[in-house]
Each structure stands twice: as structure tokens, then as C-alpha cells.
Amino acid sequence: QVQLVESGGGLVQPGGSLRLSCRASGSIFSINAMGWHRQAPGKQRELVATITSGGSTDYADSVKGRFTISRDNAKNTVYLQMNSLKPEDTAVYYCKAVRGSSWPINYWGQGTQVTVSS
């Protein structure tokens, strides 16, 4: 099992910044990739950013140039640095970890609310 604990959400004004953290515990040796998804009210959950065990990253077009995903292996933690935040970034952000390649298993964090409003 993999447990994911998220933190860093909150209320921020447009143009501001937040850094989300997701610490993994449990069977962390088998995690192949981690990422962030978000879901706004009335909308589908969407991919925001991913990072693989090899260090490659991928971003949604809507956040490229503004968000950065990174890892701290010593702390088993993945981060999402969010800059130049816009009201449309408002959503519940979920951390995801993937175990396995042939039959991947997804583990989800509890979600953290990010609200961008003046």
C-alpha cells in the first residue's frame, strides 16, 4: 500500500503563488510515477503534471510555464510549485502515485483545496 499526505492548499490572490506538497509512505520502493490532478466544481478531473521515476515531466497546456513539478527523494515528497495563479486554477488538487507498469495501480491523496480569488 501507498499512503499520500497532501498539504499546501489555501486561498491566494490572482497572480500569487502556492506550493503543494505530497509525501508518500508505505511501499514507496515500487512507485513508478507521481503526479497532480485537479477537479473544479462541475468539471472532470484533469491531469496537471506528472513526474516519472526517471525524472521526466509532463504538464497540461493550461499550466505550462507557470507550474513546476519536482521531487525530493530524501523526503519521499513531490511538490507542485504554482506561480501566476489565475481564478481558473481554483480546484481540488489531488496527488497520485502509480505502482507497477504491466498492471499499474493508482493511489490517491485526500485532495487539497486551492482557491484563487481577490
Beta strands, then each sheet from edge to edge (+ up, - down):
strand 1: 2-7
strand 2: 10-12
strand 3: 18-26
strand 4: 31-39
strand 5: 46-52
strand 6: 57-59
strand 7: 67-72
strand 8: 77-82
strand 9: 91-99
strand 10: 105-108
strand 11: 112-116
sheet 1: 1+ 3- 8+ 7-
sheet 2: 2+ 11+ 9- 4+ 5- 6+
sheet 3: 2+ 11+ 9- 10+
end
